[in-house]
Amino acid sequence: MPSPSLSRRDLLKVSVLGTAALALPWQGVLSGKSASRIASSKLPRPYSVPFAVPPVLAPVRSDATTDYYQLTQKAFVGELLPGVRTPLWGYNGLVPGPTIRARAGRQTVMRQINALPATHPTLGYVPWTSTHLHGMPSKPQYDGYAGDNSMPGQWKDYVYPNSCSARTLWYHDHGVHHTAENVYMGLAAQYQLTDAIEESLPIPHGRYDVPLIIGDVAFAADGSLLWDDNTHSGSYGDVILVNGRPWPTMAVEQRRYRFRVLNASIARGYRLALSNGQPFHVIATDGGFMAQPQQVTELIVGMAERYEIVVDFTALPVGQSIQLVNRGVKNAVDYDHTGKVLQFRASGPATDTSGNSVPAVLTTPHEAMTLTPAMARATKKMRLKRDADIWTINGETWSDVERSDYERVFSHPDVGDVELWEIENSSGGWFHPLHVHLVDFQVLTRNGRPARAQERGPKDVVYIGEGETVRILMRFGPEHGRYMIHCHNLSHEDHDMMTQFQVGVHDADCDPRLAAPPAYGTPPAL
């Protein structure tokens, strides 16, 4: 299938008033203390909406080795604000999409059907999609590669090995040049992988193991989503959503809860803390459990980062509340209520006290955390920078990869090689959460100092603040082929801060665009 034309993409870059800026009802650069244009009476008071969690999707069928799922990407009209109808795009008509729970060692086949409109209703672009299961070491053809696009009317079966350790992943759209708009419209959800180690830990499980998918949006006067990525620097909304609900209140029992925190925003970073200053424990990072929990009083979360935290509500008096608040990060645009996230209200004593502790040792160290700089066969330098209206990595963009017929790579290690990457953010005015596909890595140093306490576990996204230099260390594999590296500010990614690396050989069996292309027509039964 041919890629979207370069001429169209280049046109999007040269004009803020071109089609990219019109993805959704467009306004000029948003300023002041609010972004939405909807009547303030239609916005709920913070903490007045009840908390909810996305449903868990059951497989269509299962056999001895594999669980089969089917998801349809489709347009629908839903409610994010109470009583306000908002056009959305969702997996199976849900925002966020349904959670998938998988088990390590059992393969997943996820059928994705693109049933989106032929063109976006206000932008006019063709909503091609490419599903990325973020955090899974998938083969290249199932990784959601930026040139592997399913057009409306096409479908594709993605195969996931579930070969890694227990962790919180998420699946989201990765359609080249329109990832930001597609995710903003709702194409995002969690995928939770479990294993025997996780199940044996005395941490919260079941109804005390709760997803927190955090995002921000703005609303046009008619209730539709308002889009402005501020000349491709990022989209910042004034309404904070948790699992698709604006500033909700969650009833909690007097015990510990585990929260799977995912920052699904387009451009907003968060500095999360409890309003009473109470500490909490970080037990897992992007790539799974830390060896030992880390006690912190705040958590910096860049876009696409996942952290599992345990909060103790034992001492919270019945009927009283505390809030999860956002203290803000440098380079984010704040509005009246973007410092508010979620409220917890104690409903009564614990009805179940199993899985109610945080052990001093969680597991043996993840393999990425055992690497040392002496193991590195190469050290690579990466510079993240804005050049004119384009976001670059070492002065290059994804268009350079496309012009090379997808052969240009930042690095070319063999399977099993260890490399050290030094990443410099020399752009003034922005932070960059850098995502490396396929691998889990260790954050070695930040500005010459040890990694933050919250980062002492395996990562696949690293928050690189303005003027910072971060060193990461990784072993490549287990798959071979070509994989992407990009900023997870999705406006930066779309315009055009993305490159790729190649592990081992590239062959026809693992070509990310051609080995498993999408198909038109009615798919066969799973």
C-alpha positions as CSV (number, residue, x, y, z in Angstrom):
1,M,0.0,0.0,0.0
2,P,1.5,3.4,-0.9
3,S,2.3,5.8,1.9
4,P,0.5,9.2,2.2
5,S,2.1,11.6,-0.2
6,L,5.0,13.7,0.9
7,S,3.6,16.8,-0.8
8,R,0.4,16.6,1.4
9,R,2.5,16.2,4.6
10,D,4.8,19.0,3.6
11,L,1.8,21.3,2.9
12,L,0.6,20.6,6.4
13,K,3.9,21.8,7.8
14,V,4.2,25.1,6.0
15,S,0.9,26.6,7.1
16,V,-0.6,26.8,10.5
17,L,-3.9,27.8,8.7
18,G,-3.7,24.7,6.5
19,T,-5.6,21.5,7.0
20,A,-3.5,20.4,10.0
21,A,-4.7,23.4,12.0
22,L,-8.3,22.7,11.1
23,A,-8.4,19.1,12.4
24,L,-11.1,20.2,14.7
25,P,-12.9,23.5,15.2
26,W,-10.0,25.9,15.1
27,Q,-9.2,28.9,17.2
28,G,-6.1,31.1,17.4
29,V,-3.5,30.4,20.1
30,L,-5.3,29.8,23.3
31,S,-4.5,32.1,26.1
32,G,-5.8,33.3,29.4
33,K,-7.2,30.9,32.1
34,S,-9.5,28.8,29.9
35,A,-9.2,27.2,26.6
36,S,-12.8,25.9,25.9
37,R,-15.3,28.0,24.0
38,I,-18.3,26.1,25.4
39,A,-20.5,28.0,27.9
40,S,-19.0,27.7,31.4
41,S,-22.3,26.5,32.7
42,K,-21.9,23.3,30.7
43,L,-18.6,22.4,32.4
44,P,-19.0,20.4,35.6
45,R,-17.6,21.6,38.9
46,P,-14.4,19.7,39.6
47,Y,-15.0,16.5,41.6
48,S,-18.8,16.5,41.0
49,V,-18.7,13.6,38.4
50,P,-18.4,10.0,39.6
51,F,-15.3,8.0,38.8
52,A,-15.5,5.1,36.3
53,V,-13.2,2.5,34.8
54,P,-13.2,1.3,31.2
55,P,-14.7,-2.2,30.7
56,V,-12.5,-5.2,30.2
57,L,-12.8,-6.7,26.8
58,A,-13.4,-10.5,26.6
59,P,-11.7,-12.4,23.8
60,V,-13.8,-13.5,20.8
61,R,-12.3,-16.9,21.4
62,S,-9.3,-18.7,22.8
63,D,-7.3,-21.8,22.0
64,A,-4.4,-23.6,23.6
65,T,-1.9,-20.8,22.9
66,T,-3.7,-17.7,21.8
67,D,-6.5,-15.2,22.8
68,Y,-8.3,-13.5,19.9
69,Y,-9.8,-10.0,20.1
70,Q,-11.7,-7.8,17.7
71,L,-11.8,-4.0,17.9
72,T,-13.5,-1.6,15.5
73,Q,-12.3,2.0,15.2
74,K,-15.4,4.0,14.7
75,A,-17.0,7.4,15.0
76,F,-19.8,7.9,17.5
77,V,-21.3,10.6,19.6
78,G,-20.7,10.3,23.4
79,E,-20.7,12.3,26.6
80,L,-17.5,13.5,28.2
81,L,-19.2,16.4,29.8
82,P,-22.5,15.6,31.5
83,G,-25.4,16.3,29.1
84,V,-23.1,17.4,26.3
85,R,-22.9,15.4,23.1
86,T,-19.4,15.2,21.7
87,P,-18.3,13.5,18.4
88,L,-15.6,11.1,19.2
89,W,-13.6,8.2,17.7
90,G,-13.1,5.1,19.8
91,Y,-12.2,1.5,19.8
92,N,-15.5,-0.3,19.9
93,G,-17.2,3.1,20.3
94,L,-15.6,3.8,23.7
95,V,-13.3,6.5,25.0
96,P,-11.0,5.4,26.4
97,G,-11.2,2.0,24.6
98,P,-11.8,-1.2,26.5
99,T,-9.0,-2.6,28.6
100,I,-7.3,-5.9,27.5
101,R,-5.9,-8.2,30.1
102,A,-3.4,-10.7,28.8
103,R,-1.1,-13.2,30.4
104,A,2.7,-13.6,29.7
105,G,3.4,-16.7,27.6
106,R,0.0,-16.6,25.8
107,Q,-0.1,-14.9,22.4
108,T,-2.7,-12.3,21.6
109,V,-4.2,-11.7,18.1
110,M,-5.9,-8.3,18.0
111,R,-8.0,-7.6,14.9
112,Q,-8.3,-3.9,14.2
113,I,-11.0,-2.8,11.8
114,N,-10.8,0.8,10.5
115,A,-14.5,1.8,10.2
116,L,-13.8,5.5,10.5
117,P,-15.3,8.0,8.0
118,A,-13.7,8.4,4.6
119,T,-12.6,11.8,5.7
120,H,-12.4,13.7,8.9
121,P,-15.7,15.8,9.2
122,T,-13.9,19.1,9.7
123,L,-10.3,18.6,8.7
124,G,-10.9,16.6,5.5
125,Y,-7.9,14.3,5.9
126,V,-8.2,10.5,5.3
127,P,-8.1,8.9,8.8
128,W,-5.6,6.2,8.1
129,T,-4.6,4.4,11.3
130,S,-1.8,2.2,12.6
131,T,-2.2,0.5,16.0
132,H,0.8,0.5,18.3
133,L,0.8,-1.7,21.4
134,H,3.1,0.6,23.4
135,G,5.5,-1.4,25.5
136,M,5.3,-4.8,23.7
137,P,8.3,-6.3,21.9
138,S,6.3,-7.0,18.8
139,K,7.7,-8.0,15.4
140,P,8.1,-4.9,13.2
141,Q,5.1,-5.6,11.0
142,Y,2.8,-5.7,14.1
143,D,4.4,-2.7,15.9
144,G,2.3,0.1,14.5
145,Y,5.0,1.4,12.2
146,A,4.5,4.9,10.9
147,G,4.3,3.8,7.2
148,D,2.0,0.8,7.9
149,N,-1.4,2.4,7.5
150,S,-4.9,1.0,7.4
151,M,-7.3,3.1,5.4
152,P,-11.0,3.3,6.2
153,G,-12.5,0.1,5.1
154,Q,-9.4,-1.9,5.8
155,W,-8.6,-4.3,8.6
156,K,-5.4,-5.9,10.0
157,D,-4.6,-8.7,12.5
158,Y,-1.9,-7.7,14.9
159,V,0.0,-10.5,16.6
160,Y,1.5,-9.9,20.1
161,P,3.8,-12.4,21.7
162,N,3.3,-11.3,25.4
163,S,6.9,-12.4,25.8
164,C,7.8,-9.7,28.4
165,S,7.3,-9.4,32.1
166,A,4.1,-8.2,33.7
167,R,3.5,-4.5,33.1
168,T,1.0,-1.8,32.1
169,L,1.0,-1.1,28.4
170,W,-1.4,0.9,26.2
171,Y,-2.6,0.6,22.6
172,H,-3.1,3.7,20.6
173,D,-3.2,5.0,17.1
174,H,0.1,5.7,15.3
175,G,-1.2,6.8,11.9
176,V,1.6,8.8,10.3
177,H,1.2,12.6,10.5
178,H,-2.2,12.4,12.2
179,T,-1.4,10.5,15.4
180,A,-2.1,13.6,17.5
181,E,-5.6,14.2,16.1
182,N,-6.5,10.5,16.1
183,V,-5.5,10.0,19.7
184,Y,-7.1,13.3,20.8
185,M,-10.4,12.0,19.2
186,G,-10.2,9.0,21.5
187,L,-8.1,6.2,20.0
188,A,-6.3,5.0,23.2
189,A,-6.7,2.4,25.9
190,Q,-4.8,0.2,28.4
191,Y,-3.5,-3.3,27.9
192,Q,-2.5,-5.0,31.1
193,L,-0.1,-8.0,31.1
194,T,0.2,-10.3,34.1
195,D,2.4,-13.2,35.0
196,A,3.0,-15.5,38.0
197,I,5.3,-13.1,39.8
198,E,2.8,-10.3,39.7
199,E,0.0,-12.6,40.9
200,S,2.1,-13.8,43.8
201,L,2.9,-10.3,45.2
202,P,0.8,-9.2,48.2
203,I,0.0,-5.8,46.5
204,P,-3.5,-4.7,45.6
205,H,-5.3,-6.8,43.0
206,G,-8.8,-7.1,41.6
207,R,-11.1,-4.1,42.3
208,Y,-8.2,-2.4,44.2
209,D,-6.0,-2.4,41.0
210,V,-7.3,0.6,39.1
211,P,-6.4,2.2,35.7
212,L,-6.0,6.0,35.7
213,I,-5.9,7.2,32.1
214,I,-5.2,10.9,32.3
215,G,-5.7,13.4,29.4
216,D,-6.7,16.9,28.7
217,V,-9.1,18.4,26.1
218,A,-10.9,21.6,25.2
219,F,-14.4,22.0,24.0
220,A,-15.9,24.2,21.2
221,A,-19.1,26.1,21.7
222,D,-21.2,23.2,20.2
223,G,-19.6,20.6,22.5
224,S,-17.2,19.1,20.0
225,L,-13.5,18.8,20.8
226,L,-11.5,22.0,20.1
227,W,-8.1,21.5,18.5
228,D,-5.2,23.9,18.4
229,D,-1.6,22.5,18.5
230,N,-0.1,26.0,18.7
231,T,1.9,25.8,15.5
232,H,2.7,22.2,16.1
233,S,4.2,22.8,19.6
234,G,1.4,20.9,21.4
235,S,-2.3,20.9,22.2
236,Y,-3.3,21.9,25.8
237,G,-6.8,21.5,27.0
238,D,-8.4,23.1,30.1
239,V,-10.5,20.0,31.1
240,I,-8.6,17.2,32.8
241,L,-10.2,13.7,32.0
242,V,-9.5,10.6,34.1
243,N,-10.8,7.5,32.3
244,G,-12.9,9.8,30.1
245,R,-14.5,11.6,33.1
246,P,-13.8,15.3,34.0
247,W,-12.2,15.7,37.4
248,P,-14.1,12.7,38.9
249,T,-14.5,11.6,42.5
250,M,-13.7,8.0,43.4
251,A,-15.0,6.3,46.5
252,V,-12.3,4.3,48.3
253,E,-12.2,2.0,51.2
254,Q,-9.8,2.5,54.1
255,R,-7.0,0.4,52.7
256,R,-4.3,0.5,50.0
257,Y,-5.1,0.9,46.3
258,R,-2.8,0.3,43.3
259,F,-3.2,2.8,40.4
260,R,-1.9,2.2,36.9
261,V,-1.2,5.8,35.9
262,L,-1.0,6.5,32.1
263,N,-0.5,10.0,30.7
264,A,-2.5,9.9,27.5
265,S,-2.3,13.6,26.8
266,I,-1.1,15.0,23.5
267,A,1.3,17.5,25.1
268,R,0.7,18.0,28.8
269,G,3.1,16.7,31.4
270,Y,2.0,16.3,35.0
271,R,3.6,16.6,38.4
272,L,1.2,14.5,40.5
273,A,0.9,14.7,44.2
274,L,-1.7,14.1,47.0
275,S,-3.3,17.3,48.3
276,N,-2.3,16.5,51.9
277,G,1.3,15.9,51.1
278,Q,1.0,12.2,51.9
279,P,3.8,10.0,50.4
280,F,3.0,7.0,48.2
281,H,5.0,4.2,46.6
282,V,6.0,3.7,43.0
283,I,6.2,0.0,42.4
284,A,6.4,-0.3,38.6
285,T,7.5,1.8,35.6
286,D,6.9,1.4,31.9
287,G,8.6,-2.0,31.6
288,G,7.2,-3.5,34.8
289,F,8.1,-3.9,38.4
290,M,11.0,-2.2,40.2
291,A,13.2,-4.4,42.3
292,Q,12.3,-2.3,45.4
293,P,9.4,0.2,45.7
294,Q,10.3,3.9,45.9
295,Q,8.5,6.2,48.3
296,V,7.8,9.6,46.8
297,T,5.6,12.7,47.4
298,E,5.2,13.6,43.8
299,L,5.4,11.9,40.4
300,I,6.5,13.6,37.1
301,V,4.7,11.9,34.2
302,G,5.4,12.8,30.6
303,M,3.2,11.8,27.8
304,A,3.0,8.0,27.3
305,E,4.8,7.2,30.5
306,R,3.2,4.6,32.8
307,Y,3.7,4.3,36.6
308,E,2.1,1.9,39.0
309,I,1.7,3.5,42.4
310,V,0.2,2.4,45.7
311,V,-1.7,4.9,47.8
312,D,-2.7,4.1,51.4
313,F,-6.2,5.4,52.4
314,T,-6.2,3.6,55.7
315,A,-6.1,6.8,57.8
316,L,-8.5,8.8,55.7
317,P,-11.6,9.4,57.8
318,V,-14.9,8.1,56.5
319,G,-16.6,10.9,54.5
320,Q,-13.5,12.9,54.1
321,S,-11.6,13.5,50.8
322,I,-8.1,14.1,49.5
323,Q,-7.3,15.0,45.9
324,L,-4.7,13.9,43.3
325,V,-3.4,17.3,42.1
326,N,-1.2,18.5,39.3
327,R,1.5,20.8,40.4
328,G,2.5,21.4,36.8
329,V,5.7,21.1,34.8
330,K,7.8,23.6,33.0
331,N,6.6,24.3,29.4
332,A,3.0,23.2,29.9
333,V,0.2,25.7,29.4
334,D,-1.9,25.8,32.6
335,Y,-5.5,27.0,33.0
336,D,-7.9,27.5,35.9
337,H,-8.5,23.9,36.7
338,T,-5.6,22.0,35.2
339,G,-4.1,21.7,38.7
340,K,-7.0,19.4,39.6
341,V,-7.1,15.8,38.6
342,L,-9.1,13.4,40.8
343,Q,-10.7,13.3,44.2
344,F,-10.7,10.3,46.6
345,R,-13.5,10.1,49.3
346,A,-13.4,7.4,52.0
347,S,-16.5,5.3,51.9
348,G,-15.9,3.1,54.9
349,P,-13.6,0.4,56.3
350,A,-11.9,-2.2,54.0
351,T,-14.2,-5.0,53.0
352,D,-11.2,-7.1,51.9
353,T,-7.7,-6.8,53.4
354,S,-6.0,-9.3,51.1
355,G,-3.3,-7.8,48.9
356,N,-2.9,-4.8,51.1
357,S,0.8,-4.3,51.5
358,V,3.9,-3.1,49.7
359,P,6.8,-5.6,50.2
360,A,10.3,-4.2,50.6
361,V,11.4,-6.4,47.7
362,L,9.1,-6.8,44.7
363,T,11.2,-9.0,42.4
364,T,14.6,-9.6,41.0
365,P,16.0,-6.6,39.0
366,H,14.7,-6.3,35.4
367,E,17.4,-7.2,32.9
368,A,17.7,-3.6,31.7
369,M,18.5,-2.5,35.3
370,T,21.5,-4.9,35.4
371,L,23.3,-3.3,32.5
372,T,26.4,-1.3,33.0
373,P,28.1,1.3,30.8
374,A,31.1,-1.1,30.4
375,M,28.8,-3.5,28.5
376,A,28.0,-0.9,25.8
377,R,29.4,-1.7,22.3
378,A,28.6,1.8,21.1
379,T,27.7,5.3,22.5
380,K,25.4,7.3,20.3
381,K,24.5,11.0,20.7
382,M,21.0,12.3,19.9
383,R,20.0,16.0,19.8
384,L,16.3,17.0,20.0
385,K,15.7,20.4,18.5
386,R,13.2,22.6,16.7
387,D,14.4,23.9,13.3
388,A,12.1,26.6,12.0
389,D,8.6,24.9,12.0
390,I,9.9,21.3,12.1
391,W,11.0,19.1,15.0
392,T,14.2,17.3,14.4
393,I,16.5,14.5,15.7
394,N,20.1,15.2,14.9
395,G,18.9,17.7,12.3
396,E,16.8,15.1,10.5
397,T,13.1,14.2,10.3
398,W,10.9,11.3,9.4
399,S,10.7,12.7,5.8
400,D,14.4,11.9,5.5
401,V,13.7,8.3,6.4
402,E,10.9,8.2,3.8
403,R,13.1,9.7,1.1
404,S,15.7,7.0,1.8
405,D,13.0,4.3,1.1
406,Y,12.9,3.7,4.8
407,E,16.6,2.6,4.9
408,R,18.0,5.5,6.9
409,V,18.7,4.5,10.5
410,F,20.0,6.2,13.6
411,S,21.6,3.1,14.9
412,H,22.2,-0.5,13.7
413,P,23.0,-2.8,16.5
414,D,22.8,-6.6,16.4
415,V,20.4,-8.7,18.5
416,G,21.9,-8.8,22.0
417,D,24.1,-5.6,21.6
418,V,24.1,-3.1,24.4
419,E,24.3,0.6,23.5
420,L,24.4,3.8,25.5
421,W,22.5,6.8,24.1
422,E,23.1,10.4,25.3
423,I,20.1,12.5,24.5
424,E,20.3,16.3,24.6
425,N,17.2,18.6,24.6
426,S,18.7,21.8,23.2
427,S,15.3,23.3,22.2
428,G,14.3,26.2,24.4
429,G,10.7,26.2,25.6
430,W,9.7,22.5,25.4
431,F,10.3,19.1,27.0
432,H,10.4,15.9,25.1
433,P,9.2,12.5,26.3
434,L,11.3,10.3,24.0
435,H,9.9,6.8,23.2
436,V,12.2,4.0,22.0
437,H,10.1,1.1,20.5
438,L,10.9,-2.6,21.1
439,V,13.2,-2.3,24.1
440,D,13.2,-1.5,27.8
441,F,16.0,0.7,28.9
442,Q,17.7,2.0,32.1
443,V,17.8,5.7,32.8
444,L,21.4,5.9,33.7
445,T,21.9,9.6,34.5
446,R,20.0,12.9,34.3
447,N,22.3,15.9,33.8
448,G,25.2,13.9,35.2
449,R,23.3,12.9,38.3
450,P,21.5,9.6,39.1
451,A,18.0,9.0,37.8
452,R,15.1,10.2,39.8
453,A,13.8,7.7,42.4
454,Q,10.6,7.1,40.3
455,E,12.8,6.1,37.3
456,R,14.6,3.3,39.0
457,G,12.8,0.7,37.0
458,P,12.7,-0.4,33.3
459,K,11.5,2.4,31.0
460,D,10.5,2.8,27.3
461,V,9.8,6.6,27.5
462,V,12.2,9.1,29.1
463,Y,11.2,12.6,30.1
464,I,13.8,15.1,28.8
465,G,13.2,18.6,30.2
466,E,14.3,21.8,28.6
467,G,18.1,22.0,28.6
468,E,18.5,18.5,30.0
469,T,20.8,15.7,28.9
470,V,19.8,12.2,29.8
471,R,21.8,9.0,29.2
472,I,20.0,5.7,28.7
473,L,21.3,2.1,28.4
474,M,19.6,-0.7,26.6
475,R,20.1,-4.2,25.1
476,F,18.5,-4.8,21.7
477,G,16.2,-7.6,20.9
478,P,14.5,-10.1,21.1
479,E,13.2,-9.2,17.6
480,H,15.2,-8.0,14.6
481,G,14.2,-5.4,12.0
482,R,13.4,-1.7,12.0
483,Y,11.7,0.2,14.8
484,M,10.9,3.9,15.6
485,I,12.2,6.4,18.0
486,H,10.2,9.6,18.5
487,C,9.0,12.3,20.8
488,H,5.6,11.4,22.4
489,N,4.4,15.0,22.3
490,L,2.3,13.8,19.4
491,S,2.3,17.2,17.6
492,H,6.1,17.0,17.6
493,E,6.0,13.4,16.3
494,D,3.6,14.4,13.5
495,H,5.8,17.4,12.5
496,D,8.3,15.4,12.3
497,M,10.5,14.4,15.3
498,M,10.8,10.7,14.5
499,T,13.5,8.4,13.2
500,Q,14.3,4.7,13.4
501,F,16.9,2.1,14.3
502,Q,17.5,-1.4,12.9
503,V,18.3,-4.5,15.0
504,G,20.2,-7.1,13.0
505,V,19.0,-7.8,9.5
506,H,16.1,-6.4,7.7
507,D,14.3,-9.0,5.5
508,A,11.0,-9.5,3.8
509,D,9.6,-11.5,6.7
510,C,9.9,-8.5,9.1
511,D,9.4,-5.6,6.8
512,P,7.2,-3.2,8.9
513,R,5.2,-2.0,5.9
514,L,5.0,-5.0,3.6
515,A,5.2,-8.2,5.6
516,A,1.6,-8.1,7.0
517,P,-0.3,-5.4,5.0
518,P,-3.9,-4.5,5.9
519,A,-6.7,-5.8,3.7
520,Y,-10.0,-4.5,2.3
521,G,-13.3,-6.3,2.6
522,T,-15.1,-8.4,5.1
523,P,-12.6,-10.1,7.4
524,P,-12.9,-13.9,7.9
525,A,-14.0,-15.2,11.3
526,L,-11.3,-15.1,14.0
